[in-house]
Amino acid sequence: MVNSRFLLPFVILGTVAFGQNHFELKDASENYDIKINVQNCDKEECRGKATIEFFSKNTSRKFQTLVSDDLNFYLNDDQKPTANIIQLYDEQSPLIFDDFNFDGTEDVAVRNGNQSGYGGPSYDVYVFNITKKLFVKSEELTSLAYENLGMFQTDSERKRLITFSKSGCCWHLTTEYTVIPHRGLVKVYEVEEDATGGEKVKVTTKEFIDDKWITNIKTYPTDEYYKQ
């Protein structure tokens, strides 16, 4: 007869080992193949502690492993996670690859829970460090992805990072930042749309030009403005 005192630890270890859910992404990144191991999945959604393994496309060797405390994401029709989708008030992928600091190298944002505005997705943002040849977490960029409405957007042509925030139904703020080497993020443009008055929308535009802010304020009828 098997002693049940020795059976329980093996049952617990087995639950941990087989509780992982594995996914492979070949087309998410230009430089890496990705393997995701996440703690919990049902038919449509995955969540919980996760590891994200990066493998070099050139050598097939493991490059780096990142960890998320809560890699929360939905599965597509093929029962796989998406990548590089950023939709305001809608889907935002667990992994976003882009050049966030405009230095010519690929960076990555890894979803970590729902701690941005209105319980939206939040991301830990890692930039590729040329000296260390590794992804290194950027506290500045991570803050942008926690303090606004989900992941920020990247305008590579203008070299701008764009964030969105709101308060209720009727106040919205769009902010643009540029990245200056050895200085970091600099806010250069802002549009505030204030429709809390009901019939009118007050639009305040601020732009940083020649080391000073230029402010322009206009008012529109609400019905007319939101037809745009």
C-alpha positions as a LaTeX table, in Angstrom:
\begin{tabular}{lrrr}
\hline
Residue & $x$ (\AA) & $y$ (\AA) & $z$ (\AA) \\
\hline
Met1 & 0.00 & 0.00 & 0.00 \\
Val2 & 1.37 & 3.43 & $-0.97$ \\
Asn3 & 1.72 & 5.92 & 1.86 \\
Ser4 & $-0.46$ & 8.95 & 1.00 \\
Arg5 & 1.97 & 11.24 & 2.81 \\
Phe6 & 4.47 & 10.71 & 0.00 \\
Leu7 & 1.93 & 10.91 & $-2.80$ \\
Leu8 & 0.66 & 14.47 & $-2.18$ \\
Pro9 & 3.89 & 16.36 & $-3.07$ \\
Phe10 & 4.07 & 14.59 & $-6.43$ \\
Val11 & 0.47 & 15.51 & $-7.18$ \\
Ile12 & 1.19 & 19.17 & $-6.42$ \\
Leu13 & 4.34 & 19.20 & $-8.56$ \\
Gly14 & 2.47 & 17.54 & $-11.40$ \\
Thr15 & $-0.24$ & 20.19 & $-11.29$ \\
Val16 & 2.36 & 22.95 & $-11.59$ \\
Ala17 & 4.20 & 21.25 & $-14.43$ \\
Phe18 & 1.14 & 20.52 & $-16.52$ \\
Gly19 & $-0.61$ & 23.81 & $-15.73$ \\
Gln20 & 1.52 & 25.69 & $-18.25$ \\
Asn21 & 0.23 & 26.59 & $-21.71$ \\
His22 & 2.71 & 26.88 & $-24.54$ \\
Phe23 & 2.61 & 29.04 & $-27.67$ \\
Glu24 & 5.10 & 29.75 & $-30.44$ \\
Leu25 & 5.15 & 32.92 & $-32.53$ \\
Lys26 & 7.27 & 32.98 & $-35.68$ \\
Asp27 & 6.11 & 36.23 & $-37.27$ \\
Ala28 & 5.84 & 38.61 & $-34.30$ \\
Ser29 & 9.41 & 39.93 & $-34.54$ \\
Glu30 & 11.88 & 40.65 & $-37.31$ \\
Asn31 & 14.76 & 39.18 & $-35.31$ \\
Tyr32 & 13.35 & 36.59 & $-32.92$ \\
Asp33 & 11.13 & 33.54 & $-32.73$ \\
Ile34 & 9.08 & 33.58 & $-29.55$ \\
Lys35 & 7.99 & 30.88 & $-27.11$ \\
Ile36 & 5.39 & 31.84 & $-24.50$ \\
Asn37 & 4.64 & 29.77 & $-21.41$ \\
Val38 & 1.66 & 31.12 & $-19.47$ \\
Gln39 & 0.06 & 29.78 & $-16.33$ \\
Asn40 & $-3.67$ & 29.70 & $-17.09$ \\
Cys41 & $-5.78$ & 29.49 & $-20.26$ \\
Asp42 & $-9.42$ & 28.78 & $-21.03$ \\
Lys43 & $-11.05$ & 28.66 & $-24.47$ \\
Glu44 & $-10.63$ & 32.37 & $-25.19$ \\
Glu45 & $-8.29$ & 33.96 & $-22.67$ \\
Cys46 & $-4.93$ & 33.38 & $-20.99$ \\
Arg47 & $-3.59$ & 35.03 & $-17.86$ \\
Gly48 & $-1.13$ & 34.68 & $-15.03$ \\
Lys49 & 2.61 & 34.29 & $-14.56$ \\
Ala50 & 4.42 & 33.80 & $-17.84$ \\
Thr51 & 7.87 & 33.49 & $-19.39$ \\
Ile52 & 8.65 & 34.83 & $-22.85$ \\
Glu53 & 11.67 & 33.20 & $-24.50$ \\
Phe54 & 13.45 & 34.87 & $-27.40$ \\
Phe55 & 15.35 & 32.77 & $-29.96$ \\
Ser56 & 17.57 & 34.34 & $-32.62$ \\
Lys57 & 16.22 & 33.75 & $-36.12$ \\
Asn58 & 19.80 & 33.63 & $-37.41$ \\
Thr59 & 21.22 & 31.05 & $-35.00$ \\
Ser60 & 18.11 & 29.47 & $-33.36$ \\
Arg61 & 19.87 & 29.97 & $-30.02$ \\
Lys62 & 18.04 & 31.32 & $-26.99$ \\
Phe63 & 18.72 & 35.03 & $-26.76$ \\
Gln64 & 16.90 & 36.12 & $-23.60$ \\
Thr65 & 13.96 & 35.28 & $-21.33$ \\
Leu66 & 11.58 & 37.90 & $-19.94$ \\
Val67 & 8.94 & 37.40 & $-17.25$ \\
Ser68 & 5.45 & 38.86 & $-16.80$ \\
Asp69 & 3.49 & 38.53 & $-13.57$ \\
Asp70 & 0.24 & 38.62 & $-15.56$ \\
Leu71 & 0.49 & 38.11 & $-19.31$ \\
Asn72 & $-3.23$ & 38.62 & $-19.89$ \\
Phe73 & $-4.39$ & 38.12 & $-23.52$ \\
Tyr74 & $-7.11$ & 36.69 & $-25.74$ \\
Leu75 & $-6.63$ & 33.89 & $-28.26$ \\
Asn76 & $-7.41$ & 34.36 & $-31.95$ \\
Asp77 & $-9.35$ & 31.94 & $-34.18$ \\
Asp78 & $-6.25$ & 29.72 & $-34.42$ \\
Gln79 & $-6.06$ & 29.54 & $-30.61$ \\
Lys80 & $-2.87$ & 31.60 & $-30.55$ \\
Pro81 & $-1.99$ & 35.01 & $-29.12$ \\
Thr82 & $-1.72$ & 37.92 & $-31.52$ \\
Ala83 & 1.24 & 40.30 & $-31.68$ \\
Asn84 & 1.74 & 43.99 & $-32.47$ \\
Ile85 & $-1.94$ & 44.98 & $-32.35$ \\
Ile86 & $-2.73$ & 48.24 & $-30.52$ \\
Gln87 & $-6.39$ & 49.23 & $-30.68$ \\
Leu88 & $-7.68$ & 51.94 & $-28.38$ \\
Tyr89 & $-10.60$ & 50.52 & $-26.31$ \\
Asp90 & $-10.17$ & 47.15 & $-28.05$ \\
Glu91 & $-7.55$ & 44.47 & $-28.58$ \\
Gln92 & $-3.97$ & 45.05 & $-27.48$ \\
Ser93 & $-1.59$ & 42.13 & $-28.02$ \\
Pro94 & 0.57 & 40.60 & $-25.26$ \\
Leu95 & 3.75 & 41.45 & $-27.19$ \\
Ile96 & 4.44 & 44.65 & $-29.14$ \\
Phe97 & 7.65 & 44.85 & $-31.18$ \\
Asp98 & 8.78 & 48.25 & $-32.49$ \\
Asp99 & 11.62 & 50.75 & $-32.29$ \\
Phe100 & 10.33 & 52.77 & $-29.34$ \\
Asn101 & 13.37 & 55.01 & $-28.87$ \\
Phe102 & 14.12 & 55.46 & $-32.59$ \\
Asp103 & 17.71 & 54.23 & $-32.39$ \\
Gly104 & 17.33 & 51.74 & $-35.25$ \\
Thr105 & 17.00 & 48.59 & $-33.11$ \\
Glu106 & 13.93 & 46.49 & $-32.33$ \\
Asp107 & 12.44 & 46.88 & $-28.84$ \\
Val108 & 9.59 & 45.02 & $-27.13$ \\
Ala109 & 6.67 & 45.74 & $-24.81$ \\
Val110 & 5.38 & 42.85 & $-22.69$ \\
Arg111 & 1.90 & 43.01 & $-21.27$ \\
Asn112 & 1.72 & 42.86 & $-17.50$ \\
Gly113 & $-1.84$ & 42.95 & $-16.20$ \\
Asn114 & $-4.53$ & 45.61 & $-16.48$ \\
Gln115 & $-3.16$ & 48.55 & $-14.55$ \\
Ser116 & $-3.47$ & 51.41 & $-17.03$ \\
Gly117 & $-6.35$ & 53.90 & $-17.19$ \\
Tyr118 & $-9.84$ & 52.49 & $-16.64$ \\
Gly119 & $-8.42$ & 49.02 & $-15.98$ \\
Gly120 & $-6.86$ & 48.82 & $-19.43$ \\
Pro121 & $-3.81$ & 46.76 & $-20.42$ \\
Ser122 & $-0.44$ & 47.77 & $-18.99$ \\
Tyr123 & 3.00 & 46.96 & $-20.39$ \\
Asp124 & 6.59 & 46.63 & $-19.27$ \\
Val125 & 8.66 & 48.22 & $-22.04$ \\
Tyr126 & 12.15 & 46.98 & $-22.86$ \\
Val127 & 14.62 & 48.68 & $-25.19$ \\
Phe128 & 17.56 & 46.94 & $-26.81$ \\
Asn129 & 20.78 & 48.02 & $-25.14$ \\
Ile130 & 23.53 & 48.00 & $-27.75$ \\
Thr131 & 26.32 & 47.80 & $-25.15$ \\
Lys132 & 24.80 & 44.93 & $-23.13$ \\
Lys133 & 23.22 & 43.36 & $-26.24$ \\
Leu134 & 20.10 & 42.62 & $-24.22$ \\
Phe135 & 16.60 & 44.00 & $-23.72$ \\
Val136 & 16.66 & 46.36 & $-20.73$ \\
Lys137 & 13.54 & 47.70 & $-19.05$ \\
Ser138 & 12.88 & 51.41 & $-19.59$ \\
Glu139 & 11.17 & 52.95 & $-16.58$ \\
Glu140 & 10.17 & 56.05 & $-18.60$ \\
Leu141 & 8.49 & 54.10 & $-21.38$ \\
Thr142 & 6.91 & 51.66 & $-18.95$ \\
Ser143 & 5.35 & 54.60 & $-17.09$ \\
Leu144 & 3.75 & 55.80 & $-20.33$ \\
Ala145 & 2.13 & 52.38 & $-20.76$ \\
Tyr146 & 0.80 & 52.34 & $-17.18$ \\
Glu147 & $-0.39$ & 55.93 & $-16.74$ \\
Asn148 & $-2.50$ & 56.29 & $-19.91$ \\
Leu149 & $-5.05$ & 54.26 & $-21.87$ \\
Gly150 & $-3.04$ & 51.14 & $-22.57$ \\
Met151 & 0.00 & 50.89 & $-24.82$ \\
Phe152 & 1.22 & 54.05 & $-26.51$ \\
Gln153 & 1.42 & 54.30 & $-30.29$ \\
Thr154 & 4.60 & 54.84 & $-32.31$ \\
Asp155 & 4.84 & 57.24 & $-35.26$ \\
Ser156 & 8.14 & 56.17 & $-36.82$ \\
Glu157 & 8.03 & 58.76 & $-39.62$ \\
Arg158 & 7.78 & 61.71 & $-37.23$ \\
Lys159 & 9.65 & 59.90 & $-34.44$ \\
Arg160 & 6.88 & 60.48 & $-31.93$ \\
Leu161 & 5.30 & 58.39 & $-29.19$ \\
Ile162 & 1.57 & 59.08 & $-28.74$ \\
Thr163 & $-0.48$ & 58.52 & $-25.59$ \\
Phe164 & $-4.21$ & 58.84 & $-24.92$ \\
Ser165 & $-6.02$ & 59.55 & $-21.68$ \\
Lys166 & $-9.54$ & 60.51 & $-20.65$ \\
Ser167 & $-11.86$ & 61.40 & $-17.80$ \\
Gly168 & $-15.40$ & 60.13 & $-18.22$ \\
Cys169 & $-17.12$ & 60.55 & $-21.55$ \\
Cys170 & $-16.30$ & 64.12 & $-22.29$ \\
Trp171 & $-12.65$ & 64.94 & $-21.63$ \\
His172 & $-9.82$ & 63.53 & $-23.74$ \\
Leu173 & $-6.11$ & 64.24 & $-23.95$ \\
Thr174 & $-3.70$ & 63.23 & $-26.72$ \\
Thr175 & 0.00 & 63.77 & $-25.98$ \\
Glu176 & 3.04 & 63.33 & $-28.19$ \\
Tyr177 & 6.61 & 62.78 & $-27.02$ \\
Thr178 & 9.95 & 62.66 & $-28.76$ \\
Val179 & 13.02 & 60.80 & $-27.51$ \\
Ile180 & 16.22 & 62.81 & $-27.17$ \\
Pro181 & 19.47 & 60.82 & $-26.71$ \\
His182 & 20.94 & 61.08 & $-23.17$ \\
Arg183 & 17.92 & 63.12 & $-22.10$ \\
Gly184 & 14.96 & 60.80 & $-22.53$ \\
Leu185 & 11.31 & 61.59 & $-23.19$ \\
Val186 & 10.32 & 65.16 & $-24.01$ \\
Lys187 & 6.69 & 66.23 & $-24.39$ \\
Val188 & 6.30 & 68.25 & $-27.59$ \\
Tyr189 & 2.58 & 68.30 & $-28.46$ \\
Glu190 & $-0.77$ & 68.10 & $-26.66$ \\
Val191 & $-4.43$ & 68.30 & $-27.63$ \\
Glu192 & $-7.10$ & 68.61 & $-24.93$ \\
Glu193 & $-10.74$ & 68.10 & $-25.95$ \\
Asp194 & $-13.11$ & 69.29 & $-23.24$ \\
Ala195 & $-16.80$ & 68.66 & $-23.91$ \\
Thr196 & $-17.89$ & 68.72 & $-20.29$ \\
Gly197 & $-19.94$ & 71.85 & $-21.03$ \\
Gly198 & $-22.37$ & 69.86 & $-23.15$ \\
Glu199 & $-23.13$ & 72.07 & $-26.16$ \\
Lys200 & $-19.58$ & 73.23 & $-26.83$ \\
Val201 & $-16.19$ & 71.52 & $-27.17$ \\
Lys202 & $-13.15$ & 73.49 & $-26.09$ \\
Val203 & $-10.07$ & 72.31 & $-27.96$ \\
Thr204 & $-6.73$ & 73.42 & $-26.55$ \\
Thr205 & $-3.65$ & 72.67 & $-28.66$ \\
Lys206 & $-0.15$ & 73.14 & $-27.27$ \\
Glu207 & 3.05 & 72.69 & $-29.28$ \\
Phe208 & 6.65 & 73.03 & $-28.14$ \\
Ile209 & 8.48 & 75.14 & $-30.75$ \\
Asp210 & 11.86 & 76.84 & $-30.38$ \\
Asp211 & 12.04 & 76.02 & $-26.67$ \\
Lys212 & 8.64 & 77.51 & $-25.83$ \\
Trp213 & 5.02 & 76.39 & $-25.76$ \\
Ile214 & 2.61 & 77.80 & $-28.34$ \\
Thr215 & $-1.04$ & 77.52 & $-27.23$ \\
Asn216 & $-4.11$ & 77.72 & $-29.46$ \\
Ile217 & $-7.68$ & 77.52 & $-28.10$ \\
Lys218 & $-10.78$ & 77.03 & $-30.24$ \\
Thr219 & $-14.41$ & 76.26 & $-29.43$ \\
Tyr220 & $-16.78$ & 74.21 & $-31.61$ \\
Pro221 & $-20.43$ & 73.15 & $-31.36$ \\
Thr222 & $-20.38$ & 69.60 & $-29.98$ \\
Asp223 & $-22.50$ & 68.09 & $-32.78$ \\
Glu224 & $-20.32$ & 69.66 & $-35.43$ \\
Tyr225 & $-17.01$ & 68.70 & $-33.86$ \\
Tyr226 & $-17.78$ & 65.03 & $-33.38$ \\
Lys227 & $-18.94$ & 64.62 & $-36.98$ \\
Gln228 & $-15.25$ & 64.78 & $-37.95$ \\
\hline
\end{tabular}
